[in-house]
Amino acid sequence: MAEYTLKLDARRCIGCHACELHCQIQNRLPIGMSLGRVLVRPERTPLGGPDLLSAFVTCLHCDQPWCLPACPTGAIRKDPETGLVLVEDSLCVGCLACVEVCPWSAPKWDEARAKVVKCDYCQERRQQGLEPACVSACTTRALTYQPAGEASRWARIKYAGQVASGLAAGQQFADSYDQSPEGGRPLTRPTASGATS
């Protein structure tokens, strides 16, 4: 498991997509490509007010990444110190095996470079003591970069399952888990009677 993880407090996210834009700029990606993306779905609260359901989707840096054994050149590796799944640019031959096998669509094909790229939590920025670009750009501080704990591990496993089944931006995800540092704490939302559920 990765030492650190990106967490989204869905209650704070306003769906501005600044995280995606700064990821694109930091990684010199083509227009429209980002290594992390915010899925946003407008909703109504039980009282009829506006609400946004959001989820941040990027590489989950899996404990047993499917992309790693799929890569025929060894360009995908798991850093033993940080647990991050990284792409060694010089070894990537552009076969797209990792793109095909990843259920989360984390590796992306960069046509201009003729290489696969994926989120590495802005390794260069972190080596300079900075936060990942998506985190530093988040206008409401909904996105954070913090140590991954056991509660985070189970929340990530549940989240990964929901992404795979297309529910990441749905009510099930937003209502199931608090993305606070404690993690795994059920959210409470007001019901039509004013009580919390």
N, C-alpha and C positions, 0 to 999 in steps of 0.2 A: 504494500500500500504506500502511496506517496506520503511523504512527510508533511506536506502542506496541501491545502486544497482551496479552490475558489468556492465561496458560498454566496448565495443570493438571499437576501431578506425580501421575499416577494411582496411584503407589505409596504416596503419603501420604494420599490421599482416603479417608475412612471413611464417606462417604455420609450425612453428618448433615444435609445440605440447609440449613445455616445461611446459605450464600451466597444461596440462593433467597429465604429469609425476609427477609434484610437488603435485598436488591434490591427486594422487594415494599414494604417499609417506606419505603426511601429514595425510591422513585418513586411512593408513594401509590397503589399498585395494588390492585385488588380481590382478595379472598381467592382463592387458587388460581392467580393470574397472576404470572409472574416473567419478566423480560426475559432471564434466563440460567437454565439448568437443568442439574442434574447427572443424568446417566443412569447408573444403577448396576445391575450384574448380579452376583449372588453366583456364585462359581465354586469349584472345588477346585484346589489346586496339584497338580503331578505326584506329590507325596508324600502327597496325600490331605488336606492341611490346608485350612482355609478361606481364601478369597481373594475380593477384590472387584475387579471390573473397572469402571472409571468413566471418564466423559468429561464435559466441561463444554461445553454448547452455548449459544452466544449469537450475536449478529451478528458476522460475520467481517469486516465493513468491507471488502468486496471491492474489488479494483482497478477492476473494471468492474461495478458493482452493477446487477443487473437491475431493482431497485426504482426506480432513478433515472429511466430513460426511461419507465417505466410510469406515473409520477405525472403527471397532467395539469395540476396547478397549480404545480409546481416546489417543493412542500413538502419533497421529499427532495432533499438536496444533499450534495455531497462537499466537506468542508473542505479547501481547497488546502494549508493549513499542516500539519494533523495527519493528513490522509487518512481521517478518520472520516466515516462516512455518517450524516447527521443528519436529523431531522425538524423542520421549521419549523412549530411548532404552529399559529401564526396562519394559515398557508396551507393546512393540511390540511382538506379538506372531507368526509373520511370515505368516499371512494369505494371503498376497500379494494383498489385496483389493486395496490399494493405488496405487500399481504398475499397476494394471489392468485399473484403472479409469483415471490416469493422462494422458492427451493428449500430454504432452511434454516429457514423459518418464523420469521424474526427479527422482522419487524414484527408487532405484536400490536394487536388491536382493543380499545380501552378503552371499553366501553359507557357508563360513567358520564360520561366526558369527550366522548364521540362523536368521538373522534380516534384516530389510530394512534400508538402509542408504540413505541420500540425502544431497545435498549442504546446509550448514548453514552459508555460507560465512566465514568458519573457525572460528567459535565462540570462541574457546579456544585461538587462535592467536589474535583475535581482543580484547579479554579481557586483553591481555598483551600489547596492543597498537601497534600490528603488523598488516600488511595488510593480506588479505587472501593469501594462498600459491600460487594460480594461478596468482595473480597480482604481487606478489614479484618476481615470476619466469619469468615473461614475458620479454624476451630479448630485445624487441623493445619498451617496455612500451605502447603497443597497448591496453592492458587490464588495466582498472582502477576501483577502488572502490570509489564511490563518492555519495554525497547526491542525492536522487531521487527527482526530481521536477515534476511539472505538464507536462512539455514537455517530460520528460523521461517517464512518465506514458503512454502518448499517443504513444510514440515510442515503448514502451514495448508491448502495446496492438496490434499495427500493426505487430510488430515482431512476437508475439505469433501466430497471424493468419497466418503469412507466414510460420512459423515452422510447424504449423498444416497442411498446404497444401503442404508441401515439397519444399517450395521456399527459405528457409532460406539461403542456400548457393548459390542461384541464383542471376542473375543480378538485379532482381527487388529489393531485399533487399539491396544489396551493393550500388545500384545507388539511392535508395529512401531516405535514411536517413544518415546524418552525425552523428557519434557517439561522437562528441565533447561535452564538458561540456554544450554548449548552447543547443544541441540536436535539432532534428527536422529540421535542416537547410538543404535544398537540396544540394547535392553534385554537383560539376561541373566537367566534364571530357572533355578533348579535343576531338573534332570531327576530321574527316579526313581532313577538310579544315583548321584545326588549331584553330578554334574558340572553345569556351567552350559551352557545352550544359547543 
